[in-house]
């Protein structure tokens, strides 16, 4: 791990894997990457630089509103990608 990391990438990837079947979108690698990238662009970054920062961020990411925001961003991104897939 570098000296800093945006844990939002991990959270969005985990949520994508949890809800991808409900997104009704193509799950090829290109569409997967496009959906995750679009969602990340519409969510605030959460950078950490220490292990204690990782622990704090994991606790924050468990909150219901945080999870709902991530899922909403993924759903919006999937709708955009479905309209104009690049594969």
PDB file with SEQRES, HELIX, SHEET and CRYST1 records, atoms N, CA, C and O in Angstrom:
SEQRES   1 A   87  UNK UNK UNK UNK UNK UNK UNK UNK UNK UNK UNK UNK UNK          
SEQRES   2 A   87  UNK UNK UNK UNK UNK UNK UNK UNK UNK UNK UNK UNK UNK          
SEQRES   3 A   87  UNK UNK UNK UNK UNK UNK UNK UNK UNK UNK UNK UNK UNK          
SEQRES   4 A   87  UNK UNK UNK UNK UNK UNK UNK UNK UNK UNK UNK UNK UNK          
SEQRES   5 A   87  UNK UNK UNK UNK UNK UNK UNK UNK UNK UNK UNK UNK UNK          
SEQRES   6 A   87  UNK UNK UNK UNK UNK UNK UNK UNK UNK UNK UNK UNK UNK          
SEQRES   7 A   87  UNK UNK UNK UNK UNK UNK UNK UNK UNK                          
HELIX    1 AA1 UNK A    7  UNK A   19  1                                  13    
HELIX    2 AA2 UNK A   20  UNK A   22  5                                   3    
HELIX    3 AA3 UNK A   29  UNK A   41  1                                  13    
HELIX    4 AA4 UNK A   51  UNK A   61  1                                  11    
HELIX    5 AA5 UNK A   64  UNK A   83  1                                  20    
CRYST1    1.000    1.000    1.000  90.00  90.00  90.00 P 1           1          
ATOM      1  N   UNK A   1       0.847  -1.181   0.000  1.00  0.00           N  
ATOM      2  CA  UNK A   1       0.000   0.000   0.000  1.00  0.00           C  
ATOM      3  C   UNK A   1       0.887   1.238   0.000  1.00  0.00           C  
ATOM      4  O   UNK A   1       1.857   1.319   0.755  1.00  0.00           O  
ATOM      5  N   UNK A   2       0.546   2.203  -0.857  1.00  0.00           N  
ATOM      6  CA  UNK A   2       1.312   3.444  -0.875  1.00  0.00           C  
ATOM      7  C   UNK A   2       1.051   4.206   0.422  1.00  0.00           C  
ATOM      8  O   UNK A   2       0.342   3.715   1.300  1.00  0.00           O  
ATOM      9  N   UNK A   3       1.611   5.378   0.541  1.00  0.00           N  
ATOM     10  CA  UNK A   3       1.449   6.135   1.777  1.00  0.00           C  
ATOM     11  C   UNK A   3       0.044   6.705   1.942  1.00  0.00           C  
ATOM     12  O   UNK A   3      -0.286   7.240   3.001  1.00  0.00           O  
ATOM     13  N   UNK A   4      -0.772   6.600   0.924  1.00  0.00           N  
ATOM     14  CA  UNK A   4      -2.171   7.030   1.005  1.00  0.00           C  
ATOM     15  C   UNK A   4      -3.011   6.148   0.088  1.00  0.00           C  
ATOM     16  O   UNK A   4      -2.500   5.543  -0.854  1.00  0.00           O  
ATOM     17  N   UNK A   5      -4.298   6.087   0.378  1.00  0.00           N  
ATOM     18  CA  UNK A   5      -5.196   5.250  -0.426  1.00  0.00           C  
ATOM     19  C   UNK A   5      -6.608   5.791  -0.305  1.00  0.00           C  
ATOM     20  O   UNK A   5      -7.045   6.160   0.785  1.00  0.00           O  
ATOM     21  N   UNK A   6      -7.320   5.839  -1.414  1.00  0.00           N  
ATOM     22  CA  UNK A   6      -8.725   6.252  -1.413  1.00  0.00           C  
ATOM     23  C   UNK A   6      -9.564   5.002  -1.141  1.00  0.00           C  
ATOM     24  O   UNK A   6      -9.779   4.186  -2.037  1.00  0.00           O  
ATOM     25  N   UNK A   7     -10.034   4.858   0.094  1.00  0.00           N  
ATOM     26  CA  UNK A   7     -10.786   3.638   0.419  1.00  0.00           C  
ATOM     27  C   UNK A   7     -12.156   3.622  -0.241  1.00  0.00           C  
ATOM     28  O   UNK A   7     -12.830   2.592  -0.246  1.00  0.00           O  
ATOM     29  N   UNK A   8     -12.572   4.752  -0.795  1.00  0.00           N  
ATOM     30  CA  UNK A   8     -13.850   4.767  -1.507  1.00  0.00           C  
ATOM     31  C   UNK A   8     -13.801   3.785  -2.677  1.00  0.00           C  
ATOM     32  O   UNK A   8     -14.826   3.208  -3.039  1.00  0.00           O  
ATOM     33  N   UNK A   9     -12.629   3.589  -3.268  1.00  0.00           N  
ATOM     34  CA  UNK A   9     -12.488   2.617  -4.351  1.00  0.00           C  
ATOM     35  C   UNK A   9     -12.855   1.221  -3.866  1.00  0.00           C  
ATOM     36  O   UNK A   9     -13.553   0.482  -4.560  1.00  0.00           O  
ATOM     37  N   UNK A  10     -12.387   0.860  -2.678  1.00  0.00           N  
ATOM     38  CA  UNK A  10     -12.689  -0.454  -2.118  1.00  0.00           C  
ATOM     39  C   UNK A  10     -14.173  -0.591  -1.795  1.00  0.00           C  
ATOM     40  O   UNK A  10     -14.788  -1.621  -2.067  1.00  0.00           O  
ATOM     41  N   UNK A  11     -14.738   0.465  -1.210  1.00  0.00           N  
ATOM     42  CA  UNK A  11     -16.150   0.441  -0.821  1.00  0.00           C  
ATOM     43  C   UNK A  11     -17.047   0.314  -2.051  1.00  0.00           C  
ATOM     44  O   UNK A  11     -17.986  -0.482  -2.056  1.00  0.00           O  
ATOM     45  N   UNK A  12     -16.760   1.097  -3.093  1.00  0.00           N  
ATOM     46  CA  UNK A  12     -17.580   1.058  -4.303  1.00  0.00           C  
ATOM     47  C   UNK A  12     -17.459  -0.308  -4.983  1.00  0.00           C  
ATOM     48  O   UNK A  12     -18.453  -0.861  -5.452  1.00  0.00           O  
ATOM     49  N   UNK A  13     -16.265  -0.839  -5.033  1.00  0.00           N  
ATOM     50  CA  UNK A  13     -16.065  -2.167  -5.641  1.00  0.00           C  
ATOM     51  C   UNK A  13     -16.839  -3.240  -4.870  1.00  0.00           C  
ATOM     52  O   UNK A  13     -17.476  -4.100  -5.479  1.00  0.00           O  
ATOM     53  N   UNK A  14     -16.788  -3.195  -3.536  1.00  0.00           N  
ATOM     54  CA  UNK A  14     -17.526  -4.158  -2.712  1.00  0.00           C  
ATOM     55  C   UNK A  14     -19.032  -4.038  -2.946  1.00  0.00           C  
ATOM     56  O   UNK A  14     -19.727  -5.043  -3.098  1.00  0.00           O  
ATOM     57  N   UNK A  15     -19.525  -2.801  -2.974  1.00  0.00           N  
ATOM     58  CA  UNK A  15     -20.957  -2.582  -3.189  1.00  0.00           C  
ATOM     59  C   UNK A  15     -21.376  -3.011  -4.592  1.00  0.00           C  
ATOM     60  O   UNK A  15     -22.450  -3.586  -4.773  1.00  0.00           O  
ATOM     61  N   UNK A  16     -20.538  -2.735  -5.578  1.00  0.00           N  
ATOM     62  CA  UNK A  16     -20.841  -3.167  -6.944  1.00  0.00           C  
ATOM     63  C   UNK A  16     -21.014  -4.681  -6.978  1.00  0.00           C  
ATOM     64  O   UNK A  16     -21.982  -5.188  -7.543  1.00  0.00           O  
ATOM     65  N   UNK A  17     -20.085  -5.389  -6.379  1.00  0.00           N  
ATOM     66  CA  UNK A  17     -20.167  -6.852  -6.370  1.00  0.00           C  
ATOM     67  C   UNK A  17     -21.399  -7.353  -5.629  1.00  0.00           C  
ATOM     68  O   UNK A  17     -21.952  -8.398  -5.971  1.00  0.00           O  
ATOM     69  N   UNK A  18     -21.826  -6.612  -4.620  1.00  0.00           N  
ATOM     70  CA  UNK A  18     -23.003  -7.015  -3.844  1.00  0.00           C  
ATOM     71  C   UNK A  18     -24.305  -6.799  -4.606  1.00  0.00           C  
ATOM     72  O   UNK A  18     -25.257  -7.558  -4.423  1.00  0.00           O  
ATOM     73  N   UNK A  19     -24.362  -5.765  -5.468  1.00  0.00           N  
ATOM     74  CA  UNK A  19     -25.636  -5.434  -6.127  1.00  0.00           C  
ATOM     75  C   UNK A  19     -25.612  -5.581  -7.636  1.00  0.00           C  
ATOM     76  O   UNK A  19     -26.603  -5.248  -8.285  1.00  0.00           O  
ATOM     77  N   UNK A  20     -24.533  -6.060  -8.221  1.00  0.00           N  
ATOM     78  CA  UNK A  20     -24.414  -6.079  -9.686  1.00  0.00           C  
ATOM     79  C   UNK A  20     -25.533  -6.851 -10.371  1.00  0.00           C  
ATOM     80  O   UNK A  20     -25.924  -6.493 -11.482  1.00  0.00           O  
ATOM     81  N   UNK A  21     -26.058  -7.892  -9.748  1.00  0.00           N  
ATOM     82  CA  UNK A  21     -27.146  -8.653 -10.362  1.00  0.00           C  
ATOM     83  C   UNK A  21     -28.439  -7.846 -10.417  1.00  0.00           C  
ATOM     84  O   UNK A  21     -29.274  -8.072 -11.292  1.00  0.00           O  
ATOM     85  N   UNK A  22     -28.606  -6.917  -9.498  1.00  0.00           N  
ATOM     86  CA  UNK A  22     -29.818  -6.093  -9.460  1.00  0.00           C  
ATOM     87  C   UNK A  22     -29.716  -4.851 -10.344  1.00  0.00           C  
ATOM     88  O   UNK A  22     -30.712  -4.155 -10.540  1.00  0.00           O  
ATOM     89  N   UNK A  23     -28.534  -4.565 -10.877  1.00  0.00           N  
ATOM     90  CA  UNK A  23     -28.360  -3.367 -11.700  1.00  0.00           C  
ATOM     91  C   UNK A  23     -28.916  -3.529 -13.105  1.00  0.00           C  
ATOM     92  O   UNK A  23     -29.131  -2.534 -13.796  1.00  0.00           O  
ATOM     93  N   UNK A  24     -29.150  -4.751 -13.540  1.00  0.00           N  
ATOM     94  CA  UNK A  24     -29.668  -5.014 -14.887  1.00  0.00           C  
ATOM     95  C   UNK A  24     -28.790  -4.341 -15.942  1.00  0.00           C  
ATOM     96  O   UNK A  24     -29.280  -3.705 -16.875  1.00  0.00           O  
ATOM     97  N   UNK A  25     -27.485  -4.500 -15.765  1.00  0.00           N  
ATOM     98  CA  UNK A  25     -26.528  -3.921 -16.709  1.00  0.00           C  
ATOM     99  C   UNK A  25     -25.540  -5.000 -17.126  1.00  0.00           C  
ATOM    100  O   UNK A  25     -25.376  -6.007 -16.437  1.00  0.00           O  
ATOM    101  N   UNK A  26     -24.899  -4.787 -18.238  1.00  0.00           N  
ATOM    102  CA  UNK A  26     -23.869  -5.703 -18.706  1.00  0.00           C  
ATOM    103  C   UNK A  26     -22.764  -5.774 -17.646  1.00  0.00           C  
ATOM    104  O   UNK A  26     -22.402  -4.760 -17.048  1.00  0.00           O  
ATOM    105  N   UNK A  27     -22.242  -6.963 -17.425  1.00  0.00           N  
ATOM    106  CA  UNK A  27     -21.207  -7.110 -16.409  1.00  0.00           C  
ATOM    107  C   UNK A  27     -19.845  -7.426 -17.017  1.00  0.00           C  
ATOM    108  O   UNK A  27     -18.963  -7.943 -16.332  1.00  0.00           O  
ATOM    109  N   UNK A  28     -19.670  -7.114 -18.312  1.00  0.00           N  
ATOM    110  CA  UNK A  28     -18.353  -7.314 -18.920  1.00  0.00           C  
ATOM    111  C   UNK A  28     -17.353  -6.389 -18.218  1.00  0.00           C  
ATOM    112  O   UNK A  28     -17.746  -5.459 -17.515  1.00  0.00           O  
ATOM    113  N   UNK A  29     -16.087  -6.648 -18.411  1.00  0.00           N  
ATOM    114  CA  UNK A  29     -15.050  -5.877 -17.713  1.00  0.00           C  
ATOM    115  C   UNK A  29     -15.109  -4.387 -18.043  1.00  0.00           C  
ATOM    116  O   UNK A  29     -14.898  -3.550 -17.166  1.00  0.00           O  
ATOM    117  N   UNK A  30     -15.395  -4.051 -19.305  1.00  0.00           N  
ATOM    118  CA  UNK A  30     -15.465  -2.637 -19.695  1.00  0.00           C  
ATOM    119  C   UNK A  30     -16.627  -1.927 -18.997  1.00  0.00           C  
ATOM    120  O   UNK A  30     -16.451  -0.836 -18.454  1.00  0.00           O  
ATOM    121  N   UNK A  31     -17.809  -2.541 -19.010  1.00  0.00           N  
ATOM    122  CA  UNK A  31     -18.971  -1.923 -18.364  1.00  0.00           C  
ATOM    123  C   UNK A  31     -18.773  -1.849 -16.850  1.00  0.00           C  
ATOM    124  O   UNK A  31     -19.122  -0.852 -16.219  1.00  0.00           O  
ATOM    125  N   UNK A  32     -18.214  -2.904 -16.280  1.00  0.00           N  
ATOM    126  CA  UNK A  32     -17.904  -2.912 -14.847  1.00  0.00           C  
ATOM    127  C   UNK A  32     -17.009  -1.724 -14.510  1.00  0.00           C  
ATOM    128  O   UNK A  32     -17.305  -0.968 -13.585  1.00  0.00           O  
ATOM    129  N   UNK A  33     -15.922  -1.555 -15.252  1.00  0.00           N  
ATOM    130  CA  UNK A  33     -14.992  -0.450 -14.999  1.00  0.00           C  
ATOM    131  C   UNK A  33     -15.663   0.905 -15.195  1.00  0.00           C  
ATOM    132  O   UNK A  33     -15.431   1.829 -14.416  1.00  0.00           O  
ATOM    133  N   UNK A  34     -16.486   1.031 -16.218  1.00  0.00           N  
ATOM    134  CA  UNK A  34     -17.169   2.298 -16.479  1.00  0.00           C  
ATOM    135  C   UNK A  34     -18.144   2.642 -15.355  1.00  0.00           C  
ATOM    136  O   UNK A  34     -18.208   3.794 -14.924  1.00  0.00           O  
ATOM    137  N   UNK A  35     -18.894   1.665 -14.881  1.00  0.00           N  
ATOM    138  CA  UNK A  35     -19.855   1.895 -13.801  1.00  0.00           C  
ATOM    139  C   UNK A  35     -19.134   2.315 -12.532  1.00  0.00           C  
ATOM    140  O   UNK A  35     -19.521   3.291 -11.890  1.00  0.00           O  
ATOM    141  N   UNK A  36     -18.099   1.593 -12.171  1.00  0.00           N  
ATOM    142  CA  UNK A  36     -17.362   1.910 -10.947  1.00  0.00           C  
ATOM    143  C   UNK A  36     -16.707   3.290 -11.057  1.00  0.00           C  
ATOM    144  O   UNK A  36     -16.755   4.072 -10.108  1.00  0.00           O  
ATOM    145  N   UNK A  37     -16.097   3.594 -12.206  1.00  0.00           N  
ATOM    146  CA  UNK A  37     -15.443   4.891 -12.384  1.00  0.00           C  
ATOM    147  C   UNK A  37     -16.451   6.040 -12.313  1.00  0.00           C  
ATOM    148  O   UNK A  37     -16.188   7.054 -11.666  1.00  0.00           O  
ATOM    149  N   UNK A  38     -17.594   5.887 -12.968  1.00  0.00           N  
ATOM    150  CA  UNK A  38     -18.619   6.935 -12.905  1.00  0.00           C  
ATOM    151  C   UNK A  38     -19.128   7.133 -11.484  1.00  0.00           C  
ATOM    152  O   UNK A  38     -19.312   8.265 -11.037  1.00  0.00           O  
ATOM    153  N   UNK A  39     -19.352   6.042 -10.782  1.00  0.00           N  
ATOM    154  CA  UNK A  39     -19.811   6.152  -9.394  1.00  0.00           C  
ATOM    155  C   UNK A  39     -18.764   6.866  -8.540  1.00  0.00           C  
ATOM    156  O   UNK A  39     -19.104   7.748  -7.751  1.00  0.00           O  
ATOM    157  N   UNK A  40     -17.502   6.491  -8.694  1.00  0.00           N  
ATOM    158  CA  UNK A  40     -16.438   7.137  -7.925  1.00  0.00           C  
ATOM    159  C   UNK A  40     -16.347   8.624  -8.221  1.00  0.00           C  
ATOM    160  O   UNK A  40     -16.076   9.421  -7.322  1.00  0.00           O  
ATOM    161  N   UNK A  41     -16.570   9.005  -9.472  1.00  0.00           N  
ATOM    162  CA  UNK A  41     -16.519  10.422  -9.832  1.00  0.00           C  
ATOM    163  C   UNK A  41     -17.643  11.226  -9.194  1.00  0.00           C  
ATOM    164  O   UNK A  41     -17.562  12.452  -9.121  1.00  0.00           O  
ATOM    165  N   UNK A  42     -18.689  10.550  -8.732  1.00  0.00           N  
ATOM    166  CA  UNK A  42     -19.822  11.241  -8.122  1.00  0.00           C  
ATOM    167  C   UNK A  42     -19.891  11.049  -6.614  1.00  0.00           C  
ATOM    168  O   UNK A  42     -20.900  11.380  -5.991  1.00  0.00           O  
ATOM    169  N   UNK A  43     -18.838  10.523  -6.032  1.00  0.00           N  
ATOM    170  CA  UNK A  43     -18.760  10.337  -4.587  1.00  0.00           C  
ATOM    171  C   UNK A  43     -17.520  11.054  -4.061  1.00  0.00           C  
ATOM    172  O   UNK A  43     -16.522  11.176  -4.771  1.00  0.00           O  
ATOM    173  N   UNK A  44     -17.582  11.528  -2.818  1.00  0.00           N  
ATOM    174  CA  UNK A  44     -16.392  12.187  -2.276  1.00  0.00           C  
ATOM    175  C   UNK A  44     -15.289  11.167  -1.988  1.00  0.00           C  
ATOM    176  O   UNK A  44     -15.577  10.063  -1.526  1.00  0.00           O  
ATOM    177  N   UNK A  45     -14.043  11.520  -2.253  1.00  0.00           N  
ATOM    178  CA  UNK A  45     -12.957  10.596  -1.936  1.00  0.00           C  
ATOM    179  C   UNK A  45     -12.780  10.475  -0.426  1.00  0.00           C  
ATOM    180  O   UNK A  45     -13.108  11.395   0.323  1.00  0.00           O  
ATOM    181  N   UNK A  46     -12.269   9.351   0.003  1.00  0.00           N  
ATOM    182  CA  UNK A  46     -11.973   9.119   1.426  1.00  0.00           C  
ATOM    183  C   UNK A  46     -10.554   8.565   1.510  1.00  0.00           C  
ATOM    184  O   UNK A  46     -10.344   7.353   1.489  1.00  0.00           O  
ATOM    185  N   UNK A  47      -9.596   9.464   1.604  1.00  0.00           N  
ATOM    186  CA  UNK A  47      -8.199   9.053   1.646  1.00  0.00           C  
ATOM    187  C   UNK A  47      -7.768   8.744   3.071  1.00  0.00           C  
ATOM    188  O   UNK A  47      -8.169   9.411   4.025  1.00  0.00           O  
ATOM    189  N   UNK A  48      -6.949   7.724   3.184  1.00  0.00           N  
ATOM    190  CA  UNK A  48      -6.354   7.355   4.466  1.00  0.00           C  
ATOM    191  C   UNK A  48      -4.847   7.262   4.270  1.00  0.00           C  
ATOM    192  O   UNK A  48      -4.358   7.056   3.160  1.00  0.00           O  
ATOM    193  N   UNK A  49      -4.121   7.421   5.380  1.00  0.00           N  
ATOM    194  CA  UNK A  49      -2.667   7.280   5.302  1.00  0.00           C  
ATOM    195  C   UNK A  49      -2.113   6.416   6.426  1.00  0.00           C  
ATOM    196  O   UNK A  49      -0.910   6.157   6.484  1.00  0.00           O  
ATOM    197  N   UNK A  50      -2.993   5.970   7.319  1.00  0.00           N  
ATOM    198  CA  UNK A  50      -2.542   5.140   8.432  1.00  0.00           C  
ATOM    199  C   UNK A  50      -3.513   3.987   8.652  1.00  0.00           C  
ATOM    200  O   UNK A  50      -4.639   4.004   8.154  1.00  0.00           O  
ATOM    201  N   UNK A  51      -3.073   3.008   9.388  1.00  0.00           N  
ATOM    202  CA  UNK A  51      -3.941   1.886   9.742  1.00  0.00           C  
ATOM    203  C   UNK A  51      -5.108   2.364  10.605  1.00  0.00           C  
ATOM    204  O   UNK A  51      -6.227   1.877  10.446  1.00  0.00           O  
ATOM    205  N   UNK A  52      -4.866   3.312  11.519  1.00  0.00           N  
ATOM    206  CA  UNK A  52      -5.968   3.821  12.337  1.00  0.00           C  
ATOM    207  C   UNK A  52      -6.976   4.563  11.464  1.00  0.00           C  
ATOM    208  O   UNK A  52      -8.174   4.543  11.747  1.00  0.00           O  
ATOM    209  N   UNK A  53      -6.501   5.217  10.405  1.00  0.00           N  
ATOM    210  CA  UNK A  53      -7.411   5.860   9.461  1.00  0.00           C  
ATOM    211  C   UNK A  53      -8.262   4.837   8.743  1.00  0.00           C  
ATOM    212  O   UNK A  53      -9.434   5.087   8.464  1.00  0.00           O  
ATOM    213  N   UNK A  54      -7.686   3.689   8.443  1.00  0.00           N  
ATOM    214  CA  UNK A  54      -8.429   2.606   7.809  1.00  0.00           C  
ATOM    215  C   UNK A  54      -9.527   2.118   8.735  1.00  0.00           C  
ATOM    216  O   UNK A  54     -10.661   1.914   8.300  1.00  0.00           O  
ATOM    217  N   UNK A  55      -9.211   1.931   9.991  1.00  0.00           N  
ATOM    218  CA  UNK A  55     -10.206   1.473  10.964  1.00  0.00           C  
ATOM    219  C   UNK A  55     -11.343   2.478  11.080  1.00  0.00           C  
ATOM    220  O   UNK A  55     -12.514   2.099  11.042  1.00  0.00           O  
ATOM    221  N   UNK A  56     -11.006   3.754  11.221  1.00  0.00           N  
ATOM    222  CA  UNK A  56     -12.022   4.803  11.328  1.00  0.00           C  
ATOM    223  C   UNK A  56     -12.897   4.834  10.089  1.00  0.00           C  
ATOM    224  O   UNK A  56     -14.118   4.947  10.198  1.00  0.00           O  
ATOM    225  N   UNK A  57     -12.296   4.737   8.917  1.00  0.00           N  
ATOM    226  CA  UNK A  57     -13.048   4.792   7.667  1.00  0.00           C  
ATOM    227  C   UNK A  57     -13.938   3.574   7.487  1.00  0.00           C  
ATOM    228  O   UNK A  57     -15.039   3.691   6.948  1.00  0.00           O  
ATOM    229  N   UNK A  58     -13.484   2.415   7.925  1.00  0.00           N  
ATOM    230  CA  UNK A  58     -14.311   1.208   7.837  1.00  0.00           C  
ATOM    231  C   UNK A  58     -15.552   1.362   8.701  1.00  0.00           C  
ATOM    232  O   UNK A  58     -16.639   0.949   8.298  1.00  0.00           O  
ATOM    233  N   UNK A  59     -15.407   1.950   9.878  1.00  0.00           N  
ATOM    234  CA  UNK A  59     -16.561   2.183  10.752  1.00  0.00           C  
ATOM    235  C   UNK A  59     -17.524   3.151  10.081  1.00  0.00           C  
ATOM    236  O   UNK A  59     -18.735   2.931  10.081  1.00  0.00           O  
ATOM    237  N   UNK A  60     -16.986   4.223   9.509  1.00  0.00           N  
ATOM    238  CA  UNK A  60     -17.834   5.222   8.844  1.00  0.00           C  
ATOM    239  C   UNK A  60     -18.552   4.616   7.648  1.00  0.00           C  
ATOM    240  O   UNK A  60     -19.705   4.953   7.381  1.00  0.00           O  
ATOM    241  N   UNK A  61     -17.877   3.720   6.922  1.00  0.00           N  
ATOM    242  CA  UNK A  61     -18.489   3.140   5.727  1.00  0.00           C  
ATOM    243  C   UNK A  61     -19.584   2.139   6.063  1.00  0.00           C  
ATOM    244  O   UNK A  61     -20.342   1.743   5.179  1.00  0.00           O  
ATOM    245  N   UNK A  62     -19.682   1.727   7.307  1.00  0.00           N  
ATOM    246  CA  UNK A  62     -20.724   0.796   7.712  1.00  0.00           C  
ATOM    247  C   UNK A  62     -22.056   1.508   7.968  1.00  0.00           C  
ATOM    248  O   UNK A  62     -23.082   0.843   8.114  1.00  0.00           O  
ATOM    249  N   UNK A  63     -22.062   2.809   8.025  1.00  0.00           N  
ATOM    250  CA  UNK A  63     -23.292   3.551   8.307  1.00  0.00           C  
ATOM    251  C   UNK A  63     -24.271   3.428   7.148  1.00  0.00           C  
ATOM    252  O   UNK A  63     -23.875   3.423   5.982  1.00  0.00           O  
ATOM    253  N   UNK A  64     -25.537   3.329   7.476  1.00  0.00           N  
ATOM    254  CA  UNK A  64     -26.595   3.079   6.504  1.00  0.00           C  
ATOM    255  C   UNK A  64     -26.645   4.162   5.425  1.00  0.00           C  
ATOM    256  O   UNK A  64     -26.753   3.833   4.243  1.00  0.00           O  
ATOM    257  N   UNK A  65     -26.572   5.425   5.790  1.00  0.00           N  
ATOM    258  CA  UNK A  65     -26.663   6.505   4.807  1.00  0.00           C  
ATOM    259  C   UNK A  65     -25.488   6.454   3.834  1.00  0.00           C  
ATOM    260  O   UNK A  65     -25.655   6.692   2.638  1.00  0.00           O  
ATOM    261  N   UNK A  66     -24.315   6.148   4.344  1.00  0.00           N  
ATOM    262  CA  UNK A  66     -23.130   6.046   3.504  1.00  0.00           C  
ATOM    263  C   UNK A  66     -23.327   4.948   2.467  1.00  0.00           C  
ATOM    264  O   UNK A  66     -23.047   5.152   1.285  1.00  0.00           O  
ATOM    265  N   UNK A  67     -23.806   3.784   2.901  1.00  0.00           N  
ATOM    266  CA  UNK A  67     -24.047   2.671   1.984  1.00  0.00           C  
ATOM    267  C   UNK A  67     -25.112   3.040   0.953  1.00  0.00           C  
ATOM    268  O   UNK A  67     -24.989   2.691  -0.221  1.00  0.00           O  
ATOM    269  N   UNK A  68     -26.147   3.739   1.385  1.00  0.00           N  
ATOM    270  CA  UNK A  68     -27.210   4.154   0.462  1.00  0.00           C  
ATOM    271  C   UNK A  68     -26.672   5.122  -0.594  1.00  0.00           C  
ATOM    272  O   UNK A  68     -27.055   5.039  -1.761  1.00  0.00           O  
ATOM    273  N   UNK A  69     -25.791   6.035  -0.193  1.00  0.00           N  
ATOM    274  CA  UNK A  69     -25.196   6.980  -1.147  1.00  0.00           C  
ATOM    275  C   UNK A  69     -24.363   6.247  -2.193  1.00  0.00           C  
ATOM    276  O   UNK A  69     -24.412   6.582  -3.377  1.00  0.00           O  
ATOM    277  N   UNK A  70     -23.605   5.254  -1.758  1.00  0.00           N  
ATOM    278  CA  UNK A  70     -22.773   4.486  -2.678  1.00  0.00           C  
ATOM    279  C   UNK A  70     -23.656   3.700  -3.647  1.00  0.00           C  
ATOM    280  O   UNK A  70     -23.394   3.684  -4.850  1.00  0.00           O  
ATOM    281  N   UNK A  71     -24.692   3.055  -3.134  1.00  0.00           N  
ATOM    282  CA  UNK A  71     -25.589   2.290  -4.001  1.00  0.00           C  
ATOM    283  C   UNK A  71     -26.303   3.195  -4.987  1.00  0.00           C  
ATOM    284  O   UNK A  71     -26.463   2.830  -6.151  1.00  0.00           O  
ATOM    285  N   UNK A  72     -26.734   4.362  -4.548  1.00  0.00           N  
ATOM    286  CA  UNK A  72     -27.406   5.304  -5.453  1.00  0.00           C  
ATOM    287  C   UNK A  72     -26.455   5.745  -6.567  1.00  0.00           C  
ATOM    288  O   UNK A  72     -26.868   5.850  -7.722  1.00  0.00           O  
ATOM    289  N   UNK A  73     -25.204   6.003  -6.237  1.00  0.00           N  
ATOM    290  CA  UNK A  73     -24.221   6.396  -7.250  1.00  0.00           C  
ATOM    291  C   UNK A  73     -23.998   5.263  -8.244  1.00  0.00           C  
ATOM    292  O   UNK A  73     -23.862   5.511  -9.442  1.00  0.00           O  
ATOM    293  N   UNK A  74     -23.958   4.032  -7.764  1.00  0.00           N  
ATOM    294  CA  UNK A  74     -23.787   2.881  -8.655  1.00  0.00           C  
ATOM    295  C   UNK A  74     -24.997   2.698  -9.567  1.00  0.00           C  
ATOM    296  O   UNK A  74     -24.838   2.380 -10.746  1.00  0.00           O  
ATOM    297  N   UNK A  75     -26.182   2.890  -9.044  1.00  0.00           N  
ATOM    298  CA  UNK A  75     -27.399   2.740  -9.852  1.00  0.00           C  
ATOM    299  C   UNK A  75     -27.439   3.799 -10.948  1.00  0.00           C  
ATOM    300  O   UNK A  75     -27.751   3.491 -12.098  1.00  0.00           O  
ATOM    301  N   UNK A  76     -27.125   5.051 -10.597  1.00  0.00           N  
ATOM    302  CA  UNK A  76     -27.096   6.126 -11.609  1.00  0.00           C  
ATOM    303  C   UNK A  76     -26.031   5.834 -12.669  1.00  0.00           C  
ATOM    304  O   UNK A  76     -26.266   6.026 -13.862  1.00  0.00           O  
ATOM    305  N   UNK A  77     -24.873   5.376 -12.232  1.00  0.00           N  
ATOM    306  CA  UNK A  77     -23.789   5.064 -13.178  1.00  0.00           C  
ATOM    307  C   UNK A  77     -24.188   3.918 -14.099  1.00  0.00           C  
ATOM    308  O   UNK A  77     -23.902   3.963 -15.296  1.00  0.00           O  
ATOM    309  N   UNK A  78     -24.838   2.902 -13.565  1.00  0.00           N  
ATOM    310  CA  UNK A  78     -25.270   1.762 -14.377  1.00  0.00           C  
ATOM    311  C   UNK A  78     -26.281   2.204 -15.427  1.00  0.00           C  
ATOM    312  O   UNK A  78     -26.245   1.721 -16.559  1.00  0.00           O  
ATOM    313  N   UNK A  79     -27.178   3.112 -15.070  1.00  0.00           N  
ATOM    314  CA  UNK A  79     -28.162   3.608 -16.034  1.00  0.00           C  
ATOM    315  C   UNK A  79     -27.476   4.343 -17.181  1.00  0.00           C  
ATOM    316  O   UNK A  79     -27.869   4.196 -18.338  1.00  0.00           O  
ATOM    317  N   UNK A  80     -26.470   5.121 -16.867  1.00  0.00           N  
ATOM    318  CA  UNK A  80     -25.731   5.855 -17.906  1.00  0.00           C  
ATOM    319  C   UNK A  80     -24.991   4.893 -18.825  1.00  0.00           C  
ATOM    320  O   UNK A  80     -25.033   5.037 -20.047  1.00  0.00           O  
ATOM    321  N   UNK A  81     -24.315   3.915 -18.237  1.00  0.00           N  
ATOM    322  CA  UNK A  81     -23.549   2.943 -19.025  1.00  0.00           C  
ATOM    323  C   UNK A  81     -24.475   2.085 -19.882  1.00  0.00           C  
ATOM    324  O   UNK A  81     -24.133   1.751 -21.016  1.00  0.00           O  
ATOM    325  N   UNK A  82     -25.643   1.726 -19.351  1.00  0.00           N  
ATOM    326  CA  UNK A  82     -26.608   0.935 -20.138  1.00  0.00           C  
ATOM    327  C   UNK A  82     -27.061   1.701 -21.375  1.00  0.00           C  
ATOM    328  O   UNK A  82     -27.304   1.094 -22.418  1.00  0.00           O  
ATOM    329  N   UNK A  83     -27.177   3.000 -21.278  1.00  0.00           N  
ATOM    330  CA  UNK A  83     -27.626   3.802 -22.407  1.00  0.00           C  
ATOM    331  C   UNK A  83     -26.551   3.917 -23.492  1.00  0.00           C  
ATOM    332  O   UNK A  83     -26.873   4.032 -24.674  1.00  0.00           O  
ATOM    333  N   UNK A  84     -25.290   3.885 -23.095  1.00  0.00           N  
ATOM    334  CA  UNK A  84     -24.189   4.024 -24.057  1.00  0.00           C  
ATOM    335  C   UNK A  84     -23.019   3.119 -23.705  1.00  0.00           C  
ATOM    336  O   UNK A  84     -21.951   3.609 -23.337  1.00  0.00           O  
ATOM    337  N   UNK A  85     -23.201   1.811 -23.810  1.00  0.00           N  
ATOM    338  CA  UNK A  85     -22.086   0.912 -23.473  1.00  0.00           C  
ATOM    339  C   UNK A  85     -20.944   1.081 -24.474  1.00  0.00           C  
ATOM    340  O   UNK A  85     -21.167   1.381 -25.646  1.00  0.00           O  
ATOM    341  N   UNK A  86     -19.711   0.883 -23.986  1.00  0.00           N  
ATOM    342  CA  UNK A  86     -18.537   1.058 -24.836  1.00  0.00           C  
ATOM    343  C   UNK A  86     -17.936  -0.274 -25.301  1.00  0.00           C  
ATOM    344  O   UNK A  86     -16.832  -0.291 -25.847  1.00  0.00           O  
ATOM    345  N   UNK A  87     -18.636  -1.371 -25.095  1.00  0.00           N  
ATOM    346  CA  UNK A  87     -18.085  -2.677 -25.523  1.00  0.00           C  
ATOM    347  C   UNK A  87     -18.561  -3.037 -26.908  1.00  0.00           C  
ATOM    348  O   UNK A  87     -18.202  -4.094 -27.429  1.00  0.00           O  
TER     349      UNK A  87                                                      
END                                                                             
